[in-house]
Amino acid sequence: MQNIKIKTGFSQKENEEEATKEVFEKINQDNMKLIIMFCHGNYNQLKLNRAWRALIPPETAFIGCPSLTMNIPFFRVGDMLTNQGYKDCVSAMSIASDKIEVVVNLMRDIKNNWKKTSTQALVDGAKTLNLDLKNIDNEKCFGLFFCDTMSGCEDDILENFYASSNLLFVGGGSTGKMELSSWLFKGKGGGSGYIHTREGAFTDAAAIAIIKSGIPFKIDLITNFYPTQHKFEVTKVSETHMGKMKMWKIEELNGRPALEEYTKALGVSKWSLGIEHLPNIKYLLNHPLGFMVKERAYIRFIGARKGKSLLMPSKIEEGKTLYLMEKTDLAEVIRQSIDKLKNQLGFVSGLVLFQCGLQKLDADSLKETASLVKTFNIAPLIGLTTFREYYGWLAFEQSLVLLALGDVAKK
Amino acid sequence: MNATDKNLISEIKNVLVPKLNEFIADSVIRVNCRRIGVEPQDLNMDKLPIFLEKIEVSLLLFLTKEEIADIIQKIKNLRI
């Protein structure tokens, strides 16, 4: 007997209500504890949210967000990962099980109030599920976390969650649609990172789903990089903005202007990196900074250059050492990780994937997306194209973070 | 190895960094000190057992149970 039933579906209809209706018909089942919804950033998020709220049963928790959606020269991302490939769509997963309890809590005004609202969301969630925050069993409880990346405070929120509990999260940044014209000509680029819950769809917001699970699960982070011999100590950092997005401006590496030090290691001129408002993303994604823990790389992406500095979307502190990284075979790394996961769980009943838009773009250019879809296709799945991936209490880039659900009856 | 309260945090860091890189090691120390309500520089021998209990879960994201047991033992040995 199955202890968990997972259904997924997607729709490519352009009308928000029609698309929602089509997806809901595919995923609707008895005893739905949670619906996770991902969508292309081109949809009207408020209309889409209204359509979902009209259909979801009152006892079902609901959480979702749009993908990173960009269509600028050399950089087109935004598709959702489905069992039938990457699609420009609305997609959703329903999870039905007597062995799962879920609560979703929304956080608003996070730019100004992240500490208060995130602590409150966590405390309220634990109270609803009757959990002792300090003594949560990590084999029976986990969290999903979605955050408007324009807020620039997801690192702080994630660390606050973990400092206040021992709950580990997986999730991704909601970035939504980023307009080329405002980015390039007005320098005001930035997305609309809506967060969807039953309360509505909001920017400057985040949401958590706390899941108490009698079903086995695994979380994982997958990257495809290794370090070169070029090592940098971050010696001067300040905070800045690139359009609406908060960034960390690395002014110096190894005590020298960061741009000079980075381009010298690569043996290229600064023009290879593009210009401030039109960075050469395809070049930069091949040469991020990062470090290794055992055989796995953790990545800090260089988003652009600005003057003699480099802009980084992730929080970085002075004194930290990072390496210039080089790519390995993405499809092979993912295949090995998914095989390992299958062995650990025995049976995979569902997969929720948060894949960095940069990783997806790289897979596109290497014509590896079909191979990736085949590898992922071991269970009903949904995947979001993200900008920043959350793992435990940390946020990274150019990663694939995933949640795999098993089934006690089929192990 | 001898560790006093004064240099405890740097001794712990010396054990963690080779396994985790400085970035993750610092984060593990910072967040777990927050969890037990102390600043990293104020971590002392009295608080060490509860600190070790807390870091075990954090380390599972990065290391195997065997590697974690080895790290915990090395930190415990700092008390000798």
Interface residues (C-beta under 8 A of the other chain):
Chain A: K134 N138 E159 Y162 A163 S164 N166 L168 F291 M292 V293 K294 R296 Y298 E317 K320 T321 L322 Y391 G392 W393 L394
Chain B: K19 L20 N21 E22 F23 I24 D26 S27 R30 V31 R34 R35 K54 V57 S58 L60 L61 F62 L63
